[in-house]
Amino acid sequence: MPDSSSSASARLAAALASLHGQMADRISTASSVREEHSHGEAMNAAFLPEAVIFAESTDDVSAVLSICHDHRVPVVAFGAGTSVEGHVVPPEHAISLDLSRMTDIIQLNAEDLDCRVQAGITRQTLNTEIRASGLFFPVDPGGEATIGGMCATRASGTAAVRYGTMKENVLGLTVVLATGEIIRTGGRVRKSSTGYDLTSLFIGSEGTLGVITEVQLRLHGRPETLSAAVCQFETLDDAILTAMEIIQCGIPINRVELMDSMQMDASIRYSKLEEYQPLTTLFFEFAGASAAVQEQVTATEAVAAANNGLSFAWANTPEERNRLWKARHDAFWAAKAIDPKARVISTDCIVPISRLGELIAGVHQDIEASGLRAPLLGHVGDGNFHTLIITDDTPEGHARAWELDKKIVARALSLDGSCSGEHGVGMGKLDFLETEHGAGTLAVMRALKDTMDPRHILNPGKLLPAGPVYRG
Ligand SMILES: Cc1cc2nc3c(=O)[nH]c(=O)nc-3n(C[C@H](O)[C@H](O)[C@H](O)COP(=O)(O)OP(=O)(O)OC[C@H]3O[C@@H](n4cnc5c(N)ncnc54)[C@H](O)[C@@H]3O)c2cc1C
């Protein structure tokens, strides 16, 4: 056991020697692999991880954490690296623990609509592999994310308005704690009132409380009928009012997504949606038995028409629907293509749906005053949207984007909202947590961190502002 007063680099060297002794074939120190694991999609890293370990089992994860705990070496869990708030950016002298080789479907319980998977499987692979069962897993963040990473960021996406987020779709977990101890939380049942809800505690914990190795997921039946449509509007207000009224009337819509005119212009070019105008647009999806879908469509068309919607354009074949939803999922890359040399910084505010119109109107004023380009799009059925702030990739450019981000968050918080509906805190949203939650609540969060990871080796510097710095 090393002396805790020895230097961080000496402790790292000792940990790596132990790790090499146990799993040399799963460790890479190649600079290209270290570079790939030093960042997610949106933030640069100051340090590369010293090594990347590709875990193949829960026991591997346990061995890594036990050694790193003994030697007080920081560990950053890594799924697919699609997170956008600097979540996987390592501190100095850290190890990246990659779960992407853990891709087994351990159990598929089709009769109970659940399955147990290893944390490194991606949602797309899972859905391909269980297709024949007639079931699917609905949570769909844009990137090819892993189920473990999606648990850790409490991800959602376009289908959350109908199916909920990871919080509503995870029944239980296997988690390796900081010391290497393995625990199971939750189970297979739909509800249980026994004890603290530790499953929910780990959902959204961003790799700061434990490393998730297995996930019990709720599955859903594939709907009999799926139908998608696009409706364009002359004004943003009319589009937002339409989305709000659809939710307020209780129409069980599958997805309702907004793109403002600047985003639509970018997506028309990037995704070749030439049949549409660069106007504010709502994308809809309806699902269910065919009679129910027809009812939803009729009700939605009536709401849109009452709010000056232009005519509905239908996408009825699977190919046409896939093309539309791919365009929606590629919106970030479409915005990036507006200026390939620029940096795109995404905001992620959410407010109660009745406040959405007020917030977006204010955000458009802020964007105009900033002089920056910032297309806006989002999961408006949940009251959640992103502004994709396009800025020079320079310290001054980042500072301007950050100023705009702060104004947008301040508006959302003043309307009972949150600074992040789905991307998480990482490093990018640290400054807003105290305003959003209050000092007392943050103190409870810090106490939990201290209890579960007393040496602060798990993804230090993320999720909690200033308090739990790495104590190597
Ligand atoms: C174009 C684009 C669109 C996106 N759209 C959406 C969207 O609509 N909705 C949405 O929610 N997100 C969206 N995202 C963000 C991203 O896809 C999600 O945050 C996703 O959940 C991250 O999963 P990952 O596997 O890539 O995790 P990573 O980026 O690898 O890790 C994310 C965090 O989870 C931790 N972690 C990873 N695996 C584990 C594990 N097994 N145990 C414990 N901790 C772990 C990491 O340490 C890190 O803190 C988008 C990203 C991009 C690039």
The ligand as a Tripos MOL2 file, in Angstrom:
@<TRIPOS>MOLECULE
LIG
   53    58     1     0     0
SMALL
NO_CHARGES

@<TRIPOS>ATOM
      1 C1        -24.9090   15.3230  -31.8130 C.3       1 LIG1
      2 C2        -25.2560   15.0050  -30.3950 C.ar      1 LIG1
      3 C3        -26.5850   15.0190  -30.0010 C.ar      1 LIG1
      4 C4        -26.9170   14.7170  -28.6750 C.ar      1 LIG1
      5 N1        -28.2360   14.7270  -28.3380 N.ar      1 LIG1
      6 C5        -28.5840   14.3810  -27.0730 C.ar      1 LIG1
      7 C6        -29.9660   14.3160  -26.7120 C.ar      1 LIG1
      8 O1        -30.8600   14.5690  -27.5060 O.2       1 LIG1
      9 N2        -30.2510   13.9540  -25.4440 N.ar      1 LIG1
     10 C7        -29.2810   13.6580  -24.5160 C.ar      1 LIG1
     11 O2        -29.6100   13.3090  -23.3910 O.2       1 LIG1
     12 N3        -27.9700   13.7330  -24.8350 N.ar      1 LIG1
     13 C8        -27.6000   14.0700  -26.0790 C.ar      1 LIG1
     14 N4        -26.2760   14.1310  -26.4190 N.ar      1 LIG1
     15 C9        -25.2430   13.9020  -25.3720 C.3       1 LIG1
     16 C10       -24.7420   12.4540  -25.2030 C.3       1 LIG1
     17 O3        -25.0460   11.6400  -26.3170 O.3       1 LIG1
     18 C11       -25.2780   11.8580  -23.8990 C.3       1 LIG1
     19 O4        -24.7930   12.6140  -22.8080 O.3       1 LIG1
     20 C12       -24.9240   10.3830  -23.6670 C.3       1 LIG1
     21 O5        -25.7430    9.9110  -22.6380 O.3       1 LIG1
     22 C13       -23.4640   10.1080  -23.3020 C.3       1 LIG1
     23 O6        -23.2240    8.6950  -23.3950 O.3       1 LIG1
     24 P1        -21.7450    8.1420  -23.6690 P.3       1 LIG1
     25 O7        -21.8130    6.6660  -23.6970 O.co2     1 LIG1
     26 O8        -21.1750    8.7870  -24.8640 O.co2     1 LIG1
     27 O9        -21.0160    8.6150  -22.3430 O.3       1 LIG1
     28 P2        -19.5890    9.3260  -22.1830 P.3       1 LIG1
     29 O10       -19.5610   10.5970  -22.9190 O.co2     1 LIG1
     30 O11       -18.5290    8.3500  -22.4670 O.co2     1 LIG1
     31 O12       -19.6220    9.6180  -20.6110 O.3       1 LIG1
     32 C14       -20.5420   10.5270  -20.0750 C.3       1 LIG1
     33 C15       -20.4360   10.5500  -18.5540 C.3       1 LIG1
     34 O13       -20.8510    9.3110  -18.0350 O.3       1 LIG1
     35 C16       -19.8080    8.6800  -17.2890 C.3       1 LIG1
     36 N5        -19.9080    7.2550  -17.6040 N.ar      1 LIG1
     37 C17       -19.8360    6.6710  -18.8200 C.ar      1 LIG1
     38 N6        -20.0360    5.3520  -18.7000 N.ar      1 LIG1
     39 C18       -20.2450    5.1050  -17.3850 C.ar      1 LIG1
     40 C19       -20.5150    3.9370  -16.6210 C.ar      1 LIG1
     41 N7        -20.6260    2.7430  -17.1950 N.pl3     1 LIG1
     42 N8        -20.6540    4.0680  -15.2860 N.ar      1 LIG1
     43 C20       -20.5580    5.2750  -14.6780 C.ar      1 LIG1
     44 N9        -20.3000    6.4040  -15.3430 N.ar      1 LIG1
     45 C21       -20.1640    6.3250  -16.6860 C.ar      1 LIG1
     46 C22       -18.5430    9.3490  -17.7430 C.3       1 LIG1
     47 O14       -17.5420    9.3240  -16.7330 O.3       1 LIG1
     48 C23       -19.0260   10.7440  -18.0200 C.3       1 LIG1
     49 O15       -19.1160   11.4610  -16.8110 O.3       1 LIG1
     50 C24       -25.9020   14.4130  -27.7260 C.ar      1 LIG1
     51 C25       -24.5650   14.3990  -28.1380 C.ar      1 LIG1
     52 C26       -24.2370   14.6950  -29.4450 C.ar      1 LIG1
     53 C27       -22.7980   14.6590  -29.8370 C.3       1 LIG1
@<TRIPOS>BOND
     1     1     2 1
     2     2     3 ar
     3     2    52 ar
     4     3     4 ar
     5     4     5 ar
     6     4    50 ar
     7     5     6 ar
     8     6     7 ar
     9     6    13 1
    10     7     8 2
    11     7     9 ar
    12     9    10 ar
    13    10    11 2
    14    10    12 ar
    15    12    13 ar
    16    13    14 ar
    17    14    15 1
    18    14    50 ar
    19    15    16 1
    20    16    17 1
    21    16    18 1
    22    18    19 1
    23    18    20 1
    24    20    21 1
    25    20    22 1
    26    22    23 1
    27    23    24 1
    28    24    25 2
    29    24    26 1
    30    24    27 1
    31    27    28 1
    32    28    29 2
    33    28    30 1
    34    28    31 1
    35    31    32 1
    36    32    33 1
    37    33    34 1
    38    33    48 1
    39    34    35 1
    40    35    36 1
    41    35    46 1
    42    36    37 ar
    43    36    45 ar
    44    37    38 ar
    45    38    39 ar
    46    39    40 ar
    47    39    45 ar
    48    40    41 1
    49    40    42 ar
    50    42    43 ar
    51    43    44 ar
    52    44    45 ar
    53    46    47 1
    54    46    48 1
    55    48    49 1
    56    50    51 ar
    57    51    52 ar
    58    52    53 1
@<TRIPOS>SUBSTRUCTURE
     1 LIG1         1 GROUP 0 **** ****
